[in-house]
Amino acid sequence: MQYLVILGRETKISLAELEALFSSSKVKQVAPNLAIVTAKYVDINRLGGALKVAKVLDESPLEYLSQLPDGKITLGVSDYSARATQKSAWTLALKYKNLLKRHGRNVRLIPGKSATISTATAHHNQLGEKLNHIEIIKFGDQFATSVGTQNITSYAKRDQARPARDAFVGMLPPKLAQILINLATAGAKDGRILDPFCGTGVVLQEASLMGYSVYGTDLSEKMINYSERNLSWLAGRYSDIQTKPQLEAGDATTHQWKPAPDYVASEIYLGHPMSQPPVEIKFRTEKESAEALLTSFLKNLGNQIKSGTQIALAIPAWLRQNGKYSGLDIIDRLDNLGYNLIKYRYATYDDLLYYREGQIVARQIIVLRKK
């Protein structure tokens, strides 16, 4: 079966995530923000980098709509074709409504502010998620019907309602935590995930919800307490979390993890917060410190994990005065450290940069495999 995936803002990262979960041969980019995945099922709730998932239709949209169960239809139409406009999408929506009305169906149309219905509008109207709440998606000459939209409400609750938060250590977005987990596990259904820089426990939180056993360590005892509080809070709200977290205070450059993890997903310390691009001496100081930490951590980890173990890390990159980001010089040293860099069809290492417009310290994603 084929599924259309509407890619997130960082499209290259979204594509890498899809490749990790479904393999490169099953993923085809068909437009700058669209990909087709051949799979039995694509779960939007598993994907941190996807905005919508839709099943590609074998029949015409009208044939599909005419087979819906009795009852009122809530319908939205999005057109992701290259030259689509709000007017062309709305005209298509009115066409479907009028044809359905001739067959005695009651139809409520969901308007969009552009050629496509926003993620927020689709989510709040439960398009593709509730009986007869439908989003027809046009892309080129093909059509698909939504089977799910990014659950922004759930993300916000998991991010903002946690009892223990600390802005000083940075706040890893739950969506990015999901992406790191998917890149590390490559879709494996179970196993133990280690976050050696666990902070307030965002990676552990998302991994628990995905059904993994979680193991978190952090240099700060305070962060371990925060993680414990947050994971306890999470378990009280999601009854399907079956395992208890393993949490320990420990320096990632020297700690002994027992038992050894099956996968590693983490954001290392990104350095000091910055409000403007650092001057050269500050940049070099921050860079050298981060490189020393990452190198020592990878050496320590490599002595404990088995061959083939995958590691997905978010490491720092800094905005420079020329408007470009500059990160750590780690790639050329991976071989000596005992790791291989995992490569993707649609994304190079330099493409895997996660940041907001104007953000000074970005997150560079690196995915490794122990030799």
C-alpha angles and dihedrals in degrees: 000000000000125000129191114221121199103213124226128244093281095054096179091055090048090052092048089052091052091048090051093051101039106018127252093270091061096050125074125177108220100173136005091273101023135078134177117221122194107211144121089254139349114210112209090200090062094054122082093181102049128090098190139001122206134179112238109240123235091193131049118280091248092053089050093048093047090060095056118120119266117281140067117324122219105202135187127176125205124185115201093174116129097253100031120135136191088256095052092049093047091048089054091048091052090049092056092045094052093047091049092048089057086060091052097258123144109225131188114195123215110215122217128209091225138012088295133050110244122247090245094052093046091048097047091049091046092231109186091006105073131052111280093358098125138179115191110202121200120198117172107313094336134086135208137180121228119250096180148348130218106279099233092170093059092044091052093050093049091047103041106026097056109119096227120053132157120190092188094068092045129250116256109212112241089231091058090046088056091050092051091050092050092048091050098045098036088214099309108158100221145009140102120300121201124205105186093183095041100160108174092351106257095143090045090049094053093042090052090053089051091056101256128134109246133216120184132183132174136174090236121073087203091061091049089054090048092051091049092052093046095047091047089051090050094049089054090059102040114052093189093070101107106174133064118233123250108224129181138164110239147136109255090217094060109013121120111223113209119216098025113243127248092218138010124215121168151132111235122214106294096201130240120344113255134198097193137022109287122248115248098266092048091047092051093048093050092044095050091048093050092045092051091050094047094046094049091047094050091049091051094045094046091060091058109039128074126247113279096030110143125221126194115190138177108216130176130274122177131219110240131205091262090063095251130110123245122195143175125316095231106120097080091051098051095091092055090047091055101253139114123215112238111229130204133209097232102030134052123204090262090054093061095083118133117198146125122243109286095006110152101205111042130186116247111199118217124181119198139179123209111240 
